[in-house]
Amino acid sequence: MDWEAIWLTARLAALVSAILLVISLPLAHWLVFSRRRWTFLVEAVVSLPLVLPPTVLGFYLLLAMGSRSPVGRWWTSLTGQSLAFTFEGLVIASVFYSLPFAVQPIAAAFAQVNHTLGEASATLGASRLRTFLRVTLPLSMHGVVAGAVLSFAHTVGEFGVVLMVGGNLPGVTRTISIAIYDDVQALRYERANETALALLAFSLLVLLAVYGARRRSWALAPTA
């Protein structure tokens, strides 16, 4: 197995899942509790990577990171290097691509929280932030964990977006999925099979953990 690609993928997935938690918690809370009519538009944009082909998303992200784009020019002036075909570019692309896998489980957990608990907290003089930290978040922790785990696993298995934005640079942008593709192209089927089986086992464990946590939360939920 390509341990360099595995280590790079693990770093990428851990960083992306951490960033997505910071983004998804306030975003999911706003999507669930906001009363604005155009909330569904934001929800649709967030969910777009679920139905959009990865190559399409990767293509437009590549254009956005290119040296001719405002973002690309700003990054080049700041760091002296291009944003495309770098690890930083992979992180940004992965955040966009895995966003719905973090937001949707967290939003679903927030929606299950009894709204009267928040109203009672407000009646007792607690601020919105305190209510969120002391009431909403603890009761939604299973969704937060599911969002973090799913976004981590989804980043590990990325291929199309990673290939479009990062290319195939060993030690820089070559992730585990690209390593499997390279082994197959080079007819190294035994090595590709070892890596693919490891990824399959990891994916199965992730799903077992997520669905097991959900069933446990349903079992512990009070019934009317």
C-alpha positions as CSV (number, residue, x, y, z in Angstrom):
1,M,0.0,0.0,0.0
2,D,1.0,3.6,-0.6
3,W,1.5,4.8,3.0
4,E,2.5,8.3,1.8
5,A,-0.9,8.6,0.1
6,I,-2.7,7.2,3.1
7,W,-1.0,9.7,5.5
8,L,-1.8,12.6,3.2
9,T,-5.4,11.5,2.9
10,A,-5.7,11.2,6.7
11,R,-4.4,14.7,7.2
12,L,-6.7,16.1,4.5
13,A,-9.8,14.4,5.9
14,A,-9.0,15.4,9.5
15,L,-8.4,19.0,8.5
16,V,-11.5,19.2,6.3
17,S,-13.8,17.6,8.9
18,A,-12.5,20.1,11.6
19,I,-13.2,23.1,9.3
20,L,-16.6,21.7,8.3
21,L,-17.6,21.4,12.0
22,V,-16.9,25.1,12.5
23,I,-18.9,26.0,9.4
24,S,-21.7,23.5,9.8
25,L,-22.8,24.2,13.3
26,P,-23.9,27.8,12.8
27,L,-25.1,27.1,9.2
28,A,-27.2,24.1,10.2
29,H,-28.7,26.0,13.2
30,W,-29.6,28.9,10.9
31,L,-31.2,26.6,8.3
32,V,-33.3,24.9,10.9
33,F,-34.4,27.9,13.0
34,S,-34.5,30.7,10.5
35,R,-37.9,32.0,9.4
36,R,-36.7,33.7,6.3
37,R,-38.5,32.7,3.1
38,W,-35.3,32.2,1.0
39,T,-33.7,29.7,3.4
40,F,-34.5,27.0,1.0
41,L,-32.3,28.6,-1.6
42,V,-29.3,28.4,0.7
43,E,-30.2,24.8,1.6
44,A,-30.3,23.9,-2.1
45,V,-26.9,25.4,-2.7
46,V,-25.4,23.6,0.3
47,S,-26.9,20.3,-1.1
48,L,-25.7,20.9,-4.6
49,P,-22.6,18.6,-4.4
50,L,-24.9,15.7,-3.7
51,V,-26.3,15.8,-7.2
52,L,-23.6,17.6,-9.1
53,P,-21.0,15.5,-10.9
54,P,-17.6,15.8,-9.1
55,T,-15.8,16.7,-12.3
56,V,-18.2,19.6,-12.8
57,L,-17.7,20.9,-9.3
58,G,-13.9,20.3,-9.6
59,F,-13.8,22.2,-12.9
60,Y,-15.4,25.3,-11.6
61,L,-13.3,25.2,-8.4
62,L,-10.2,24.9,-10.6
63,L,-11.2,27.9,-12.5
64,A,-11.9,29.8,-9.3
65,M,-8.4,28.9,-8.0
66,G,-6.6,29.6,-11.2
67,S,-3.9,32.3,-11.6
68,R,-6.3,34.4,-13.6
69,S,-9.1,34.5,-11.1
70,P,-9.4,37.1,-8.3
71,V,-8.9,34.4,-5.6
72,G,-6.0,32.9,-7.4
73,R,-4.3,36.2,-7.9
74,W,-4.8,37.1,-4.3
75,W,-3.4,33.8,-3.1
76,T,-0.4,34.1,-5.4
77,S,0.4,37.6,-4.1
78,L,0.1,36.4,-0.6
79,T,2.1,33.2,-0.7
80,G,4.0,33.4,-4.0
81,Q,2.5,30.1,-5.3
82,S,-0.6,29.0,-7.2
83,L,-3.6,27.7,-5.2
84,A,-4.4,25.0,-7.7
85,F,-2.5,21.7,-7.6
86,T,-1.6,22.3,-3.9
87,F,-2.6,20.7,-0.6
88,E,-4.3,23.9,0.4
89,G,-6.3,23.8,-2.8
90,L,-7.4,20.3,-2.0
91,V,-8.6,21.4,1.4
92,I,-10.8,24.2,0.0
93,A,-12.2,21.9,-2.7
94,S,-12.9,19.1,-0.2
95,V,-14.7,21.5,2.1
96,F,-17.1,22.5,-0.7
97,Y,-17.6,18.9,-1.8
98,S,-18.2,17.4,1.7
99,L,-20.3,20.3,3.1
100,P,-23.7,18.6,2.8
101,F,-22.4,15.5,4.5
102,A,-21.7,17.6,7.6
103,V,-24.6,20.0,7.4
104,Q,-27.5,17.6,6.8
105,P,-26.9,15.2,9.8
106,I,-26.4,18.2,12.1
107,A,-29.5,20.0,10.8
108,A,-31.6,16.9,11.2
109,A,-30.4,16.5,14.8
110,F,-31.2,20.2,15.5
111,A,-34.7,19.8,14.1
112,Q,-35.4,16.9,16.5
113,V,-34.8,19.0,19.6
114,N,-38.0,20.1,21.3
115,H,-38.4,23.8,20.7
116,T,-40.1,24.3,24.0
117,L,-36.7,23.6,25.7
118,G,-35.2,26.6,24.0
119,E,-38.1,28.8,24.9
120,A,-37.9,27.7,28.5
121,S,-34.2,28.5,28.5
122,A,-34.9,32.0,27.1
123,T,-37.6,32.5,29.7
124,L,-35.1,31.9,32.4
125,G,-32.9,34.6,31.0
126,A,-30.3,32.6,29.0
127,S,-28.9,34.1,25.8
128,R,-29.2,32.4,22.5
129,L,-25.6,31.4,22.6
130,R,-25.9,29.9,26.1
131,T,-29.1,28.1,25.0
132,F,-27.3,26.7,22.0
133,L,-24.3,25.5,24.1
134,R,-26.2,24.2,27.1
135,V,-29.4,22.8,25.5
136,T,-29.4,22.4,21.7
137,L,-25.9,21.2,21.2
138,P,-25.8,18.5,23.9
139,L,-29.2,17.1,22.7
140,S,-27.9,17.0,19.1
141,M,-24.5,15.5,19.7
142,H,-25.3,12.3,17.8
143,G,-25.9,14.4,14.7
144,V,-22.7,16.4,15.2
145,V,-20.7,13.2,15.5
146,A,-22.4,11.7,12.5
147,G,-21.6,14.9,10.5
148,A,-18.0,14.8,11.5
149,V,-17.6,11.1,10.7
150,L,-19.4,11.3,7.4
151,S,-17.4,14.3,6.2
152,F,-14.2,12.6,7.2
153,A,-15.1,9.4,5.4
154,H,-16.4,11.2,2.3
155,T,-13.1,13.2,2.1
156,V,-11.2,9.9,2.3
157,G,-13.0,8.5,-0.7
158,E,-12.9,11.6,-3.0
159,F,-11.6,11.1,-6.5
160,G,-13.1,13.4,-9.2
161,V,-12.8,16.7,-7.3
162,V,-9.4,15.8,-6.0
163,L,-8.1,14.9,-9.4
164,M,-9.4,18.0,-11.1
165,V,-8.1,20.5,-8.5
166,G,-5.0,18.7,-7.2
167,G,-3.8,16.5,-10.0
168,N,-1.6,13.6,-9.0
169,L,1.5,14.9,-7.2
170,P,3.1,12.3,-4.9
171,G,3.3,13.7,-1.3
172,V,1.4,16.8,-2.2
173,T,-2.0,16.0,-3.8
174,R,-1.9,12.2,-4.4
175,T,-4.7,10.8,-2.2
176,I,-5.5,7.1,-1.5
177,S,-8.2,7.0,-4.2
178,I,-5.8,8.3,-6.8
179,A,-3.2,5.8,-5.7
180,I,-5.7,3.0,-6.3
181,Y,-6.4,4.4,-9.8
182,D,-2.7,4.6,-10.6
183,D,-2.1,1.0,-9.5
184,V,-4.9,-0.2,-11.7
185,Q,-3.6,1.8,-14.7
186,A,-0.1,0.3,-14.1
187,L,-1.7,-3.2,-13.8
188,R,-0.6,-3.6,-10.2
189,Y,-3.9,-5.3,-9.3
190,E,-2.6,-7.0,-6.1
191,R,-1.5,-3.7,-4.6
192,A,-4.7,-1.9,-5.8
193,N,-6.7,-4.7,-4.2
194,E,-5.0,-4.4,-0.8
195,T,-5.6,-0.6,-0.7
196,A,-9.2,-1.0,-2.0
197,L,-10.0,-3.6,0.7
198,A,-8.6,-1.4,3.4
199,L,-10.8,1.5,2.1
200,L,-13.8,-0.8,1.9
201,A,-13.3,-2.0,5.5
202,F,-12.9,1.6,6.7
203,S,-16.1,2.7,4.9
204,L,-18.1,-0.1,6.4
205,L,-16.9,0.7,9.9
206,V,-17.8,4.3,9.4
207,L,-21.4,3.4,8.3
208,L,-21.8,0.9,11.2
209,A,-20.7,3.6,13.7
210,V,-23.0,6.2,12.2
211,Y,-26.1,4.0,12.0
212,G,-25.4,2.4,15.4
213,A,-25.2,5.9,17.0
214,R,-28.5,6.9,15.3
215,R,-30.3,3.8,16.6
216,R,-28.9,4.3,20.0
217,S,-30.1,8.0,20.0
218,W,-33.6,6.8,18.9
219,A,-33.7,4.1,21.6
220,L,-32.8,6.7,24.3
221,A,-35.2,9.3,23.1
222,P,-38.3,9.7,25.4
223,T,-41.6,8.5,23.9
224,A,-44.8,10.4,24.3
